[in-house]
Amino acid sequence: MSAKDTVLEVMKKEGTPLNAGRITEISGLDRKEVDKALKALKDEELIVSPKRCYWEPKK
């Protein structure tokens, strides 16, 4: 499973907006990997930011 898939899965499982630090804690991925995955997911419009620095899957 790629870092993008892992990050998206963590977000769906938690059900609330998460910041990169929390995603790192839950997933066990390196922070740089999480940041890259968030950027890629944002570029693909698969996640949205309801408030600054927090992300959730697009509905």
PDB file of N, H, CA, C and O in Angstrom:
ATOM      1  N   MET A   1       0.849  -1.181   0.000  1.00  0.00           N
ATOM      2  CA  MET A   1       0.000   0.000   0.000  1.00  0.00           C
ATOM      3  C   MET A   1       0.890   1.238   0.000  1.00  0.00           C
ATOM      4  O   MET A   1       1.853   1.321   0.762  1.00  0.00           O
ATOM      5  N   SER A   2       0.562   2.191  -0.852  1.00  0.00           N
ATOM      6  H   SER A   2      -0.221   2.124  -1.471  1.00  0.00           H
ATOM      7  CA  SER A   2       1.370   3.408  -0.940  1.00  0.00           C
ATOM      8  C   SER A   2       1.067   4.340   0.240  1.00  0.00           C
ATOM      9  O   SER A   2       0.079   4.156   0.950  1.00  0.00           O
ATOM     10  N   ALA A   3       1.914   5.319   0.434  1.00  0.00           N
ATOM     11  H   ALA A   3       2.717   5.469  -0.143  1.00  0.00           H
ATOM     12  CA  ALA A   3       1.708   6.291   1.509  1.00  0.00           C
ATOM     13  C   ALA A   3       0.401   7.046   1.297  1.00  0.00           C
ATOM     14  O   ALA A   3      -0.319   7.329   2.255  1.00  0.00           O
ATOM     15  N   LYS A   4       0.092   7.373   0.037  1.00  0.00           N
ATOM     16  H   LYS A   4       0.677   7.143  -0.741  1.00  0.00           H
ATOM     17  CA  LYS A   4      -1.168   8.067  -0.263  1.00  0.00           C
ATOM     18  C   LYS A   4      -2.366   7.240   0.176  1.00  0.00           C
ATOM     19  O   LYS A   4      -3.289   7.758   0.804  1.00  0.00           O
ATOM     20  N   ASP A   5      -2.348   5.962  -0.152  1.00  0.00           N
ATOM     21  H   ASP A   5      -1.598   5.541  -0.663  1.00  0.00           H
ATOM     22  CA  ASP A   5      -3.450   5.072   0.225  1.00  0.00           C
ATOM     23  C   ASP A   5      -3.570   4.960   1.742  1.00  0.00           C
ATOM     24  O   ASP A   5      -4.671   4.980   2.293  1.00  0.00           O
ATOM     25  N   THR A   6      -2.428   4.843   2.406  1.00  0.00           N
ATOM     26  H   THR A   6      -1.533   4.827   1.959  1.00  0.00           H
ATOM     27  CA  THR A   6      -2.412   4.729   3.865  1.00  0.00           C
ATOM     28  C   THR A   6      -2.999   5.976   4.517  1.00  0.00           C
ATOM     29  O   THR A   6      -3.825   5.881   5.424  1.00  0.00           O
ATOM     30  N   VAL A   7      -2.564   7.149   4.047  1.00  0.00           N
ATOM     31  H   VAL A   7      -1.893   7.226   3.310  1.00  0.00           H
ATOM     32  CA  VAL A   7      -3.053   8.412   4.610  1.00  0.00           C
ATOM     33  C   VAL A   7      -4.560   8.540   4.399  1.00  0.00           C
ATOM     34  O   VAL A   7      -5.283   8.914   5.323  1.00  0.00           O
ATOM     35  N   LEU A   8      -5.031   8.239   3.212  1.00  0.00           N
ATOM     36  H   LEU A   8      -4.444   7.936   2.462  1.00  0.00           H
ATOM     37  CA  LEU A   8      -6.456   8.336   2.916  1.00  0.00           C
ATOM     38  C   LEU A   8      -7.257   7.349   3.767  1.00  0.00           C
ATOM     39  O   LEU A   8      -8.341   7.680   4.248  1.00  0.00           O
ATOM     40  N   GLU A   9      -6.733   6.156   3.951  1.00  0.00           N
ATOM     41  H   GLU A   9      -5.853   5.887   3.561  1.00  0.00           H
ATOM     42  CA  GLU A   9      -7.406   5.147   4.770  1.00  0.00           C
ATOM     43  C   GLU A   9      -7.503   5.601   6.230  1.00  0.00           C
ATOM     44  O   GLU A   9      -8.546   5.437   6.863  1.00  0.00           O
ATOM     45  N   VAL A  10      -6.418   6.169   6.764  1.00  0.00           N
ATOM     46  H   VAL A  10      -5.570   6.302   6.250  1.00  0.00           H
ATOM     47  CA  VAL A  10      -6.421   6.681   8.143  1.00  0.00           C
ATOM     48  C   VAL A  10      -7.487   7.776   8.295  1.00  0.00           C
ATOM     49  O   VAL A  10      -8.226   7.798   9.280  1.00  0.00           O
ATOM     50  N   MET A  11      -7.556   8.676   7.317  1.00  0.00           N
ATOM     51  H   MET A  11      -6.956   8.658   6.518  1.00  0.00           H
ATOM     52  CA  MET A  11      -8.535   9.766   7.381  1.00  0.00           C
ATOM     53  C   MET A  11      -9.967   9.227   7.374  1.00  0.00           C
ATOM     54  O   MET A  11     -10.815   9.690   8.136  1.00  0.00           O
ATOM     55  N   LYS A  12     -10.224   8.258   6.518  1.00  0.00           N
ATOM     56  H   LYS A  12      -9.535   7.882   5.898  1.00  0.00           H
ATOM     57  CA  LYS A  12     -11.576   7.683   6.436  1.00  0.00           C
ATOM     58  C   LYS A  12     -11.929   6.952   7.723  1.00  0.00           C
ATOM     59  O   LYS A  12     -13.060   7.040   8.200  1.00  0.00           O
ATOM     60  N   LYS A  13     -10.959   6.229   8.287  1.00  0.00           N
ATOM     61  H   LYS A  13     -10.040   6.158   7.900  1.00  0.00           H
ATOM     62  CA  LYS A  13     -11.200   5.459   9.502  1.00  0.00           C
ATOM     63  C   LYS A  13     -11.484   6.370  10.699  1.00  0.00           C
ATOM     64  O   LYS A  13     -12.358   6.062  11.508  1.00  0.00           O
ATOM     65  N   GLU A  14     -10.762   7.481  10.823  1.00  0.00           N
ATOM     66  H   GLU A  14     -10.051   7.732  10.165  1.00  0.00           H
ATOM     67  CA  GLU A  14     -10.923   8.381  11.962  1.00  0.00           C
ATOM     68  C   GLU A  14     -12.238   9.159  11.901  1.00  0.00           C
ATOM     69  O   GLU A  14     -12.883   9.373  12.928  1.00  0.00           O
ATOM     70  N   GLY A  15     -12.631   9.579  10.706  1.00  0.00           N
ATOM     71  H   GLY A  15     -12.107   9.406   9.872  1.00  0.00           H
ATOM     72  CA  GLY A  15     -13.909  10.262  10.558  1.00  0.00           C
ATOM     73  C   GLY A  15     -13.935  11.720  10.977  1.00  0.00           C
ATOM     74  O   GLY A  15     -14.992  12.350  10.951  1.00  0.00           O
ATOM     75  N   THR A  16     -12.789  12.266  11.364  1.00  0.00           N
ATOM     76  H   THR A  16     -11.931  11.754  11.385  1.00  0.00           H
ATOM     77  CA  THR A  16     -12.712  13.685  11.722  1.00  0.00           C
ATOM     78  C   THR A  16     -11.512  14.298  11.008  1.00  0.00           C
ATOM     79  O   THR A  16     -10.586  13.577  10.637  1.00  0.00           O
ATOM     80  N   PRO A  17     -11.512  15.611  10.811  1.00  0.00           N
ATOM     81  CA  PRO A  17     -10.346  16.257  10.185  1.00  0.00           C
ATOM     82  C   PRO A  17      -9.085  16.032  11.024  1.00  0.00           C
ATOM     83  O   PRO A  17      -9.114  16.144  12.249  1.00  0.00           O
ATOM     84  N   LEU A  18      -7.986  15.715  10.349  1.00  0.00           N
ATOM     85  H   LEU A  18      -7.963  15.624   9.354  1.00  0.00           H
ATOM     86  CA  LEU A  18      -6.719  15.432  11.023  1.00  0.00           C
ATOM     87  C   LEU A  18      -5.607  16.308  10.470  1.00  0.00           C
ATOM     88  O   LEU A  18      -5.627  16.701   9.304  1.00  0.00           O
ATOM     89  N   ASN A  19      -4.631  16.610  11.333  1.00  0.00           N
ATOM     90  H   ASN A  19      -4.615  16.291  12.281  1.00  0.00           H
ATOM     91  CA  ASN A  19      -3.452  17.315  10.840  1.00  0.00           C
ATOM     92  C   ASN A  19      -2.351  16.296  10.552  1.00  0.00           C
ATOM     93  O   ASN A  19      -2.477  15.125  10.911  1.00  0.00           O
ATOM     94  N   ALA A  20      -1.292  16.732   9.918  1.00  0.00           N
ATOM     95  H   ALA A  20      -1.189  17.683   9.626  1.00  0.00           H
ATOM     96  CA  ALA A  20      -0.219  15.829   9.498  1.00  0.00           C
ATOM     97  C   ALA A  20       0.431  15.122  10.687  1.00  0.00           C
ATOM     98  O   ALA A  20       0.800  13.952  10.583  1.00  0.00           O
ATOM     99  N   GLY A  21       0.573  15.810  11.796  1.00  0.00           N
ATOM    100  H   GLY A  21       0.273  16.761  11.880  1.00  0.00           H
ATOM    101  CA  GLY A  21       1.176  15.206  12.982  1.00  0.00           C
ATOM    102  C   GLY A  21       0.367  14.036  13.506  1.00  0.00           C
ATOM    103  O   GLY A  21       0.928  13.004  13.877  1.00  0.00           O
ATOM    104  N   ARG A  22      -0.937  14.191  13.538  1.00  0.00           N
ATOM    105  H   ARG A  22      -1.392  15.029  13.236  1.00  0.00           H
ATOM    106  CA  ARG A  22      -1.821  13.122  14.015  1.00  0.00           C
ATOM    107  C   ARG A  22      -1.819  11.941  13.044  1.00  0.00           C
ATOM    108  O   ARG A  22      -1.824  10.784  13.465  1.00  0.00           O
ATOM    109  N   ILE A  23      -1.813  12.238  11.749  1.00  0.00           N
ATOM    110  H   ILE A  23      -1.809  13.178  11.407  1.00  0.00           H
ATOM    111  CA  ILE A  23      -1.756  11.172  10.747  1.00  0.00           C
ATOM    112  C   ILE A  23      -0.457  10.387  10.900  1.00  0.00           C
ATOM    113  O   ILE A  23      -0.452   9.162  10.778  1.00  0.00           O
ATOM    114  N   THR A  24       0.638  11.086  11.165  1.00  0.00           N
ATOM    115  H   THR A  24       0.634  12.081  11.264  1.00  0.00           H
ATOM    116  CA  THR A  24       1.932  10.450  11.378  1.00  0.00           C
ATOM    117  C   THR A  24       1.875   9.492  12.573  1.00  0.00           C
ATOM    118  O   THR A  24       2.375   8.370  12.498  1.00  0.00           O
ATOM    119  N   GLU A  25       1.261   9.942  13.679  1.00  0.00           N
ATOM    120  H   GLU A  25       0.855  10.853  13.740  1.00  0.00           H
ATOM    121  CA  GLU A  25       1.149   9.112  14.878  1.00  0.00           C
ATOM    122  C   GLU A  25       0.338   7.849  14.613  1.00  0.00           C
ATOM    123  O   GLU A  25       0.735   6.751  15.005  1.00  0.00           O
ATOM    124  N   ILE A  26      -0.801   8.014  13.945  1.00  0.00           N
ATOM    125  H   ILE A  26      -1.124   8.905  13.627  1.00  0.00           H
ATOM    126  CA  ILE A  26      -1.707   6.888  13.717  1.00  0.00           C
ATOM    127  C   ILE A  26      -1.130   5.896  12.719  1.00  0.00           C
ATOM    128  O   ILE A  26      -1.181   4.687  12.943  1.00  0.00           O
ATOM    129  N   SER A  27      -0.583   6.399  11.623  1.00  0.00           N
ATOM    130  H   SER A  27      -0.541   7.382  11.442  1.00  0.00           H
ATOM    131  CA  SER A  27      -0.147   5.530  10.530  1.00  0.00           C
ATOM    132  C   SER A  27       1.224   4.917  10.742  1.00  0.00           C
ATOM    133  O   SER A  27       1.512   3.845  10.212  1.00  0.00           O
ATOM    134  N   GLY A  28       2.077   5.589  11.517  1.00  0.00           N
ATOM    135  H   GLY A  28       1.843   6.460  11.948  1.00  0.00           H
ATOM    136  CA  GLY A  28       3.437   5.108  11.704  1.00  0.00           C
ATOM    137  C   GLY A  28       4.371   5.484  10.562  1.00  0.00           C
ATOM    138  O   GLY A  28       5.534   5.079  10.547  1.00  0.00           O
ATOM    139  N   LEU A  29       3.861   6.263   9.600  1.00  0.00           N
ATOM    140  H   LEU A  29       2.917   6.592   9.612  1.00  0.00           H
ATOM    141  CA  LEU A  29       4.692   6.722   8.484  1.00  0.00           C
ATOM    142  C   LEU A  29       5.593   7.867   8.918  1.00  0.00           C
ATOM    143  O   LEU A  29       5.336   8.519   9.930  1.00  0.00           O
ATOM    144  N   ASP A  30       6.638   8.106   8.158  1.00  0.00           N
ATOM    145  H   ASP A  30       6.846   7.576   7.335  1.00  0.00           H
ATOM    146  CA  ASP A  30       7.527   9.238   8.379  1.00  0.00           C
ATOM    147  C   ASP A  30       6.788  10.533   8.039  1.00  0.00           C
ATOM    148  O   ASP A  30       5.953  10.546   7.134  1.00  0.00           O
ATOM    149  N   ARG A  31       7.080  11.601   8.741  1.00  0.00           N
ATOM    150  H   ARG A  31       7.757  11.591   9.476  1.00  0.00           H
ATOM    151  CA  ARG A  31       6.384  12.880   8.528  1.00  0.00           C
ATOM    152  C   ARG A  31       6.556  13.383   7.084  1.00  0.00           C
ATOM    153  O   ARG A  31       5.614  13.922   6.503  1.00  0.00           O
ATOM    154  N   LYS A  32       7.741  13.211   6.512  1.00  0.00           N
ATOM    155  H   LYS A  32       8.506  12.773   6.983  1.00  0.00           H
ATOM    156  CA  LYS A  32       7.962  13.668   5.131  1.00  0.00           C
ATOM    157  C   LYS A  32       7.084  12.893   4.151  1.00  0.00           C
ATOM    158  O   LYS A  32       6.570  13.461   3.188  1.00  0.00           O
ATOM    159  N   GLU A  33       6.915  11.595   4.400  1.00  0.00           N
ATOM    160  H   GLU A  33       7.332  11.134   5.183  1.00  0.00           H
ATOM    161  CA  GLU A  33       6.034  10.785   3.547  1.00  0.00           C
ATOM    162  C   GLU A  33       4.594  11.271   3.647  1.00  0.00           C
ATOM    163  O   GLU A  33       3.895  11.363   2.639  1.00  0.00           O
ATOM    164  N   VAL A  34       4.154  11.580   4.856  1.00  0.00           N
ATOM    165  H   VAL A  34       4.723  11.505   5.675  1.00  0.00           H
ATOM    166  CA  VAL A  34       2.786  12.068   5.070  1.00  0.00           C
ATOM    167  C   VAL A  34       2.591  13.404   4.355  1.00  0.00           C
ATOM    168  O   VAL A  34       1.570  13.606   3.698  1.00  0.00           O
ATOM    169  N   ASP A  35       3.548  14.311   4.474  1.00  0.00           N
ATOM    170  H   ASP A  35       4.377  14.146   5.008  1.00  0.00           H
ATOM    171  CA  ASP A  35       3.445  15.609   3.810  1.00  0.00           C
ATOM    172  C   ASP A  35       3.351  15.458   2.293  1.00  0.00           C
ATOM    173  O   ASP A  35       2.552  16.137   1.648  1.00  0.00           O
ATOM    174  N   LYS A  36       4.171  14.564   1.723  1.00  0.00           N
ATOM    175  H   LYS A  36       4.820  14.013   2.248  1.00  0.00           H
ATOM    176  CA  LYS A  36       4.129  14.326   0.277  1.00  0.00           C
ATOM    177  C   LYS A  36       2.778  13.743  -0.132  1.00  0.00           C
ATOM    178  O   LYS A  36       2.200  14.145  -1.142  1.00  0.00           O
ATOM    179  N   ALA A  37       2.280  12.791   0.662  1.00  0.00           N
ATOM    180  H   ALA A  37       2.750  12.465   1.483  1.00  0.00           H
ATOM    181  CA  ALA A  37       1.000  12.157   0.360  1.00  0.00           C
ATOM    182  C   ALA A  37      -0.142  13.177   0.433  1.00  0.00           C
ATOM    183  O   ALA A  37      -1.031  13.175  -0.418  1.00  0.00           O
ATOM    184  N   LEU A  38      -0.119  14.045   1.445  1.00  0.00           N
ATOM    185  H   LEU A  38       0.603  14.047   2.136  1.00  0.00           H
ATOM    186  CA  LEU A  38      -1.159  15.072   1.566  1.00  0.00           C
ATOM    187  C   LEU A  38      -1.141  16.013   0.375  1.00  0.00           C
ATOM    188  O   LEU A  38      -2.195  16.381  -0.145  1.00  0.00           O
ATOM    189  N   LYS A  39       0.051  16.404  -0.063  1.00  0.00           N
ATOM    190  H   LYS A  39       0.907  16.105   0.359  1.00  0.00           H
ATOM    191  CA  LYS A  39       0.154  17.289  -1.221  1.00  0.00           C
ATOM    192  C   LYS A  39      -0.409  16.609  -2.468  1.00  0.00           C
ATOM    193  O   LYS A  39      -1.156  17.221  -3.231  1.00  0.00           O
ATOM    194  N   ALA A  40      -0.049  15.355  -2.670  1.00  0.00           N
ATOM    195  H   ALA A  40       0.558  14.857  -2.050  1.00  0.00           H
ATOM    196  CA  ALA A  40      -0.541  14.610  -3.840  1.00  0.00           C
ATOM    197  C   ALA A  40      -2.060  14.452  -3.782  1.00  0.00           C
ATOM    198  O   ALA A  40      -2.741  14.630  -4.792  1.00  0.00           O
ATOM    199  N   LEU A  41      -2.589  14.122  -2.616  1.00  0.00           N
ATOM    200  H   LEU A  41      -2.036  13.977  -1.795  1.00  0.00           H
ATOM    201  CA  LEU A  41      -4.039  13.959  -2.467  1.00  0.00           C
ATOM    202  C   LEU A  41      -4.764  15.281  -2.692  1.00  0.00           C
ATOM    203  O   LEU A  41      -5.849  15.312  -3.273  1.00  0.00           O
ATOM    204  N   LYS A  42      -4.160  16.370  -2.230  1.00  0.00           N
ATOM    205  H   LYS A  42      -3.278  16.345  -1.758  1.00  0.00           H
ATOM    206  CA  LYS A  42      -4.759  17.692  -2.436  1.00  0.00           C
ATOM    207  C   LYS A  42      -4.764  18.038  -3.921  1.00  0.00           C
ATOM    208  O   LYS A  42      -5.762  18.543  -4.437  1.00  0.00           O
ATOM    209  N   ASP A  43      -3.659  17.771  -4.610  1.00  0.00           N
ATOM    210  H   ASP A  43      -2.849  17.361  -4.191  1.00  0.00           H
ATOM    211  CA  ASP A  43      -3.562  18.051  -6.045  1.00  0.00           C
ATOM    212  C   ASP A  43      -4.575  17.243  -6.851  1.00  0.00           C
ATOM    213  O   ASP A  43      -5.078  17.705  -7.875  1.00  0.00           O
ATOM    214  N   GLU A  44      -4.869  16.026  -6.376  1.00  0.00           N
ATOM    215  H   GLU A  44      -4.461  15.650  -5.544  1.00  0.00           H
ATOM    216  CA  GLU A  44      -5.847  15.166  -7.050  1.00  0.00           C
ATOM    217  C   GLU A  44      -7.277  15.467  -6.603  1.00  0.00           C
ATOM    218  O   GLU A  44      -8.227  14.846  -7.079  1.00  0.00           O
ATOM    219  N   GLU A  45      -7.423  16.428  -5.682  1.00  0.00           N
ATOM    220  H   GLU A  45      -6.651  16.932  -5.295  1.00  0.00           H
ATOM    221  CA  GLU A  45      -8.719  16.852  -5.141  1.00  0.00           C
ATOM    222  C   GLU A  45      -9.466  15.714  -4.452  1.00  0.00           C
ATOM    223  O   GLU A  45     -10.689  15.610  -4.558  1.00  0.00           O
ATOM    224  N   LEU A  46      -8.722  14.859  -3.746  1.00  0.00           N
ATOM    225  H   LEU A  46      -7.729  14.943  -3.660  1.00  0.00           H
ATOM    226  CA  LEU A  46      -9.332  13.769  -2.994  1.00  0.00           C
ATOM    227  C   LEU A  46      -9.543  14.140  -1.529  1.00  0.00           C
ATOM    228  O   LEU A  46     -10.282  13.464  -0.814  1.00  0.00           O
ATOM    229  N   ILE A  47      -8.883  15.234  -1.077  1.00  0.00           N
ATOM    230  H   ILE A  47      -8.283  15.783  -1.658  1.00  0.00           H
ATOM    231  CA  ILE A  47      -9.058  15.706   0.300  1.00  0.00           C
ATOM    232  C   ILE A  47      -9.356  17.202   0.281  1.00  0.00           C
ATOM    233  O   ILE A  47      -9.007  17.915  -0.659  1.00  0.00           O
ATOM    234  N   VAL A  48     -10.014  17.655   1.352  1.00  0.00           N
ATOM    235  H   VAL A  48     -10.298  17.075   2.116  1.00  0.00           H
ATOM    236  CA  VAL A  48     -10.322  19.072   1.511  1.00  0.00           C
ATOM    237  C   VAL A  48      -9.909  19.510   2.909  1.00  0.00           C
ATOM    238  O   VAL A  48      -9.741  18.688   3.810  1.00  0.00           O
ATOM    239  N   SER A  49      -9.749  20.819   3.073  1.00  0.00           N
ATOM    240  H   SER A  49      -9.885  21.487   2.342  1.00  0.00           H
ATOM    241  CA  SER A  49      -9.340  21.369   4.361  1.00  0.00           C
ATOM    242  C   SER A  49     -10.485  22.195   4.952  1.00  0.00           C
ATOM    243  O   SER A  49     -10.741  23.311   4.500  1.00  0.00           O
ATOM    244  N   PRO A  50     -11.181  21.647   5.971  1.00  0.00           N
ATOM    245  CA  PRO A  50     -12.268  22.402   6.598  1.00  0.00           C
ATOM    246  C   PRO A  50     -11.751  23.557   7.460  1.00  0.00           C
ATOM    247  O   PRO A  50     -12.456  24.546   7.662  1.00  0.00           O
ATOM    248  N   LYS A  51     -10.522  23.433   7.968  1.00  0.00           N
ATOM    249  H   LYS A  51      -9.950  22.629   7.804  1.00  0.00           H
ATOM    250  CA  LYS A  51      -9.870  24.519   8.702  1.00  0.00           C
ATOM    251  C   LYS A  51      -8.373  24.394   8.502  1.00  0.00           C
ATOM    252  O   LYS A  51      -7.876  23.328   8.140  1.00  0.00           O
ATOM    253  N   ARG A  52      -7.680  25.443   8.729  1.00  0.00           N
ATOM    254  H   ARG A  52      -8.083  26.310   9.023  1.00  0.00           H
ATOM    255  CA  ARG A  52      -6.244  25.506   8.457  1.00  0.00           C
ATOM    256  C   ARG A  52      -5.477  24.330   9.064  1.00  0.00           C
ATOM    257  O   ARG A  52      -5.615  24.021  10.248  1.00  0.00           O
ATOM    258  N   CYS A  53      -4.666  23.683   8.223  1.00  0.00           N
ATOM    259  H   CYS A  53      -4.554  23.934   7.262  1.00  0.00           H
ATOM    260  CA  CYS A  53      -3.769  22.582   8.611  1.00  0.00           C
ATOM    261  C   CYS A  53      -4.482  21.279   8.960  1.00  0.00           C
ATOM    262  O   CYS A  53      -3.833  20.343   9.427  1.00  0.00           O
ATOM    263  N   TYR A  54      -5.759  21.188   8.756  1.00  0.00           N
ATOM    264  H   TYR A  54      -6.286  21.948   8.377  1.00  0.00           H
ATOM    265  CA  TYR A  54      -6.501  19.958   9.002  1.00  0.00           C
ATOM    266  C   TYR A  54      -7.118  19.493   7.698  1.00  0.00           C
ATOM    267  O   TYR A  54      -7.582  20.301   6.894  1.00  0.00           O
ATOM    268  N   TRP A  55      -7.119  18.182   7.494  1.00  0.00           N
ATOM    269  H   TRP A  55      -6.742  17.525   8.147  1.00  0.00           H
ATOM    270  CA  TRP A  55      -7.587  17.609   6.235  1.00  0.00           C
ATOM    271  C   TRP A  55      -8.575  16.502   6.465  1.00  0.00           C
ATOM    272  O   TRP A  55      -8.517  15.817   7.486  1.00  0.00           O
ATOM    273  N   GLU A  56      -9.494  16.311   5.521  1.00  0.00           N
ATOM    274  H   GLU A  56      -9.541  16.868   4.691  1.00  0.00           H
ATOM    275  CA  GLU A  56     -10.424  15.211   5.561  1.00  0.00           C
ATOM    276  C   GLU A  56     -10.735  14.778   4.128  1.00  0.00           C
ATOM    277  O   GLU A  56     -10.558  15.561   3.195  1.00  0.00           O
ATOM    278  N   PRO A  57     -11.198  13.541   3.945  1.00  0.00           N
ATOM    279  CA  PRO A  57     -11.528  13.081   2.591  1.00  0.00           C
ATOM    280  C   PRO A  57     -12.670  13.910   2.003  1.00  0.00           C
ATOM    281  O   PRO A  57     -13.579  14.333   2.716  1.00  0.00           O
ATOM    282  N   LYS A  58     -12.606  14.130   0.712  1.00  0.00           N
ATOM    283  H   LYS A  58     -11.868  13.787   0.132  1.00  0.00           H
ATOM    284  CA  LYS A  58     -13.672  14.865   0.029  1.00  0.00           C
ATOM    285  C   LYS A  58     -14.908  13.977  -0.011  1.00  0.00           C
ATOM    286  O   LYS A  58     -14.812  12.776  -0.262  1.00  0.00           O
ATOM    287  N   LYS A  59     -16.060  14.571   0.236  1.00  0.00           N
ATOM    288  H   LYS A  59     -16.138  15.547   0.440  1.00  0.00           H
ATOM    289  CA  LYS A  59     -17.300  13.797   0.274  1.00  0.00           C
ATOM    290  C   LYS A  59     -17.953  13.735  -1.054  1.00  0.00           C
ATOM    291  O   LYS A  59     -19.010  13.120  -1.193  1.00  0.00           O
TER     292      LYS A  59
END
